[in-house]
Amino acid sequence: MSEGTPGTANPMHRKPVIPIRYVLLVAVLFGSLAATSCATRGYYAYRVPPPPPPRMAGAIGFAPGPGFVWIDGFYDLRGSSWVWVSGYWTRPPHPRAIWVAPSWERHGNRYRYHRGRWRR
């Protein structure tokens, strides 16, 4: 039979077949990427051991210019240790943004730490 005859099996004219495992793998990867990208800008909190030591006090000084706001110093969780981050002057990322200071709250015998963030 020749190549043009109907009913012949010509390997050059087969449609490509994609195994289902590759389709599922791609779907899982895209789903994971979508879930990760959604969580990056969202609110998150995690549990930590005991609360940080009492806050430190220090001088604030004068703003370096108009539009600057003071961000109070705070204890930041780095690994499993609390590290003091000194206060600083900065400009908000957008007009009317409000700084929400980091905080921790007790849940039973554990504590939940909430990182500081700008709120619209």
N, C-alpha and C positions, 0 to 999 in steps of 0.2 A: 504494500500500500504506500501511497505517497503522503507527504505531509499535509496536503490540502484535503484529503479524504475524510469525510465525517466519521466519527467513531474511533479514530486512532488516538492513541495516547502519546501525545508529543510533550515531553518534559518542558519545552520552551513556552508552552501555552498554558501551563498550570497557574492557577491563582495562588498567591502565597498564603500559607496557613500559619496563623500566629497561635502558638500554644497558649492555653488558658492560664498557665502559671505565670507567663510573662504579662498578660493582661492584668491579672490580680496583683502582681508585684508593682506594676506601674500605678495601679489604682491606690494601693497602700502607700506608696511613696508620695503621690500627690496629696492624698488625704493627710498624711503626716505633715507635709509641708504647709498645707492650709491651716491645720490646727496649730502648728508652731507659730506661724506668722500672725495668727489671731491673738495668741497669748503674749506676744512680745510687747504690745502696747497696753495690755489690760492690767488690771489690778491683781497683785499677787501677794501672798503672805506665806510664811513658813514658820514652823515651830523651832524654838531654840531653848537652850537650858535656862538657868536663872537670869533675872533681869540685869541690866547694866548697872554700874555704880552710879552714885548721885551725879547730877550734872555739874560741870565745871563752870566757874564764873570768870568773866574776863571783860576787858574794855571793848566797846563797840567802835567808838570814834565817829568821824563824820563821813557821810556818803561821798564817794569820789566824784559825783556829778548828778545831774537831774535824772530821774527815772530809775535810780538804783534802789534795791531793797536789801535789807539785812536778812541773811539766813542764819539763824542761831546755830551754835555748835551743837553737836549731837554725838551719841555713841552709835557707831555703825558696826554691824556684825560682819566680820571677815573670817571666814572659816567657822571656827567655834569660839572665837574670841571677840570681845567688844573692844573697839579701837575708837578713841576720841577724835572726831573731825572738828577742827576749829571753825568758828563762824566766819562768814565772808560776805562781802558786798557783791551783788550781781544784778543784772537786768533780767526781768521776766522774759520768757520765750515768746510771749504774745501779749497784746494789751489786755488789761484786766485779769491777768493770771494771778492766782492766789497760791502761795506756798503752803502745803500741808506738811507740817513737821513729822519726822519719823516718830513712831510710837510703838509701845508694846502693851499687850493686855494679857491678863491671866486667864487661862482656860484650865480649870481643875488644878493639877499640880504642875502644869507646864505654862509656858508663855508663848504668845504669838507676836512676832515682830512685823511691823508694817513700815516699809521704806518710805522716806520722804518723797514727795512728788508735787508737780505743778498741777493745779486744778483750774479748769476754764471757768 
